[in-house]
Amino acid sequence: MSVVAVKIYDKEIIMSADSIIIHGEADKTPIGKGKIFDVNHMIIGTSGYASEGVYLSLFAENHTPLDATERDFVEYMAEFADWKAKEYGAARAIENQYLIAYKGKCFYVS
């Protein structure tokens, strides 16, 4: 089970997560990137498959939503799903849960 939490203040957004990553019966606490990525003016917190979280962080390096609206995030995640299927042969479905902070707002994607 993963935990990602966010607190929105007037002038900042703070996100935190547990640090454990499980693969089969092995677990590890990573140093550096784990479940939260700060990329291209977005803070992305993820719970689920590590590979999909990494795919989204790579996608976000040169893609951003048009604006911080629900509609723009739906379109952004649909574009991401198409991209990860094309680039990596991964499932087109969004399999992870995300908290994405952008332009002073935070969106939950599931």
JOGIGI-V784344 format. One record per backbone hydrogen bond with DSSP energy under -0.5 kcal/mol. NH is the residue of the N-H (numbers start at 0). CO is the residue of the C=O. E is the energy in kcal/mol with one decimal. If there is no record, write none. Layout:
nh=NH co=CO e=E
nh=NH co=CO e=E
//
This chain:
nh=4 co=15 e=-2.9
nh=6 co=13 e=-2.6
nh=8 co=6 e=-0.6
nh=8 co=11 e=-3.1
nh=13 co=6 e=-2.7
nh=15 co=4 e=-2.5
nh=17 co=2 e=-1.8
nh=20 co=27 e=-2.4
nh=22 co=25 e=-2.9
nh=25 co=22 e=-2.2
nh=27 co=20 e=-2.0
nh=29 co=18 e=-0.9
nh=29 co=27 e=-0.7
nh=31 co=29 e=-0.5
nh=33 co=35 e=-0.6
nh=36 co=43 e=-2.9
nh=38 co=36 e=-0.7
nh=38 co=41 e=-2.2
nh=41 co=38 e=-1.4
nh=42 co=100 e=-1.9
nh=43 co=36 e=-3.3
nh=43 co=41 e=-0.5
nh=44 co=42 e=-0.6
nh=44 co=98 e=-3.2
nh=45 co=34 e=-2.6
nh=46 co=96 e=-2.2
nh=52 co=48 e=-1.8
nh=53 co=49 e=-2.2
nh=54 co=50 e=-2.5
nh=55 co=51 e=-2.4
nh=56 co=52 e=-2.0
nh=57 co=53 e=-2.4
nh=58 co=54 e=-2.6
nh=59 co=55 e=-2.6
nh=60 co=56 e=-0.7
nh=60 co=57 e=-0.8
nh=61 co=58 e=-1.2
nh=68 co=66 e=-1.4
nh=72 co=68 e=-2.0
nh=73 co=69 e=-2.2
nh=74 co=70 e=-2.2
nh=75 co=71 e=-2.2
nh=76 co=72 e=-2.5
nh=77 co=73 e=-1.9
nh=78 co=74 e=-2.3
nh=79 co=75 e=-2.3
nh=80 co=76 e=-2.5
nh=81 co=77 e=-2.1
nh=82 co=78 e=-2.4
nh=83 co=79 e=-2.9
nh=84 co=80 e=-1.7
nh=85 co=81 e=-2.2
nh=86 co=82 e=-3.3
nh=87 co=83 e=-2.0
nh=88 co=84 e=-1.2
nh=89 co=83 e=-1.4
nh=94 co=92 e=-0.8
nh=96 co=46 e=-2.6
nh=97 co=108 e=-3.0
nh=98 co=44 e=-2.3
nh=99 co=106 e=-2.7
nh=100 co=42 e=-2.8
nh=100 co=98 e=-0.5
nh=101 co=104 e=-2.9
nh=102 co=40 e=-0.6
nh=104 co=101 e=-1.6
nh=106 co=99 e=-2.6
nh=108 co=97 e=-2.7
nh=108 co=106 e=-0.5
//
